Amino acid sequence: MASKAKHRRPKNSPLARGLVTAGTGGAVLAFPLLAATTAEAAPAAHTAATAKVTLTPAAAVQQDTPATYSVVWGDSLSKIADTYSLSGGWQQLYENNRDVIGGNPSLIHPGLTLTLGTESVSQAPAESTADESATADESATADESAAVDGSASADTGATATQAAAKTYTDDLDGWIREALDVMAVHGIPGSYDGIYRNIMRESSGNPTAINNWDSNAAAGIPSKGLLQVIDPTFQAYHVPGTSTDSYDPVANITAACNYAADRYGSIDNVNGPY
C-alpha cells in the first residue's frame, strides 16, 4: 500500500451483495444486506474485549413491549417506534441504539438487535397522610438534594453498565462495526458505507483474500485481506491495540482506513484502486 499500485482487485473476486428494503415514513429505501462472506481458510472467531449492553426497559413503554427487538425485513426505526408506542419516537429509539446502528439511522438490517427502553422503572406511589405531608414540607430541601444525588448515582451506574462490555458478530458486519469503534478512539475518519463499498470491491468480503499476480506480488509484497493491504503499508499504518496479523479483519480495516485518511482524507473518498 506504500506504492500507488499497492491495491489490486483479486483476479477472481465475485461481488456479493444483497438489498434490504426498509420503510421510512412514506419512502422506501434500499440498503446493502450485510451478510458474512466466509472463505475456506477463514480466520478464527474474532471477538472484542467488551459485551453488548442490554438495559432495563423504560417504565413509559407499554407492559407488553419487550426489552429488545430483532429487526426483520421491511422494518424502519419509525415503524418499530410506532408499533410499540415508544416515547420519543424513532429519534429516541435511534439515540438509545446509536452504538449498534452506527452513524446512519436508516441503515438497519435483519438480525440487528435493538433495545426498546433505557429508563429505570419508577417507584410505586405511596399513600400520603396529613402528617406525612407536613413532614415532606419541612424536609423539601433535603429531599431535593437527595433526589439530585440519586439521579447522579443512576447516571453513573448507567455509564458503568454501558462501558461494561460489548461484543461484535464474527462476520463482515461485526468486523466493520468493531473497526469503526477502534477508529473513533484514534480519530480516524470513515463511515460504514465507505468501508463496506471498498471491501466489496477489493475482496468481496473474504478476509483471507490475497493477490498473487500484480506488480506488488511480483515484488514479494502481495496485497492481503479485506482491503488488500501490502505488508509495508500495514506496518506503517497499523493501529495500536489491534492484531499485528494483516489478515485479521479489524486490524486490516483500521490500517487501511488510517492509510486512506493520510493519503485521501478518508476511506469514504476512495472509489477505486488506492
Number of C-alpha atoms within 10 A of each C-alpha: 24 16 11 10 14 23 24 28 20 20 12 10 15 12 12 15 13 11 12 18 20 23 17 15 10 6 7 12 15 14 17 16 17 20 16 16 15 15 12 7 10 14 15 8 9 17 15 16 10 13 14 16 16 17 18 15 20 20 14 15 19 13 10 7 16 13 16 15 14 12 17 15 13 17 18 24 24 18 17 18 19 13 10 16 15 21 17 11 16 19 14 17 22 24 12 17 17 14 15 19 19 17 13 12 16 18 20 27 24 17 11 12 18 22 21 27 24 20 15 14 12 9 7 6 6 6 6 9 9 8 9 11 11 11 11 14 11 11 11 12 11 11 13 11 11 12 12 12 12 12 12 12 12 14 12 12 12 17 11 11 14 17 13 13 13 17 15 20 16 16 19 23 18 22 23 23 21 25 22 23 15 19 20 12 8 13 10 22 17 22 18 18 17 16 24 23 18 22 22 19 22 28 28 24 31 27 29 20 24 24 24 17 13 18 16 20 16 10 8 11 19 22 31 28 25 31 34 33 30 27 20 14 20 26 14 13 21 24 23 12 8 17 14 14 15 27 23 21 28 27 27 30 32 29 26 27 31 27 24 22 18 14 13 14 16 20 28 20 13 18 11 12 14 22
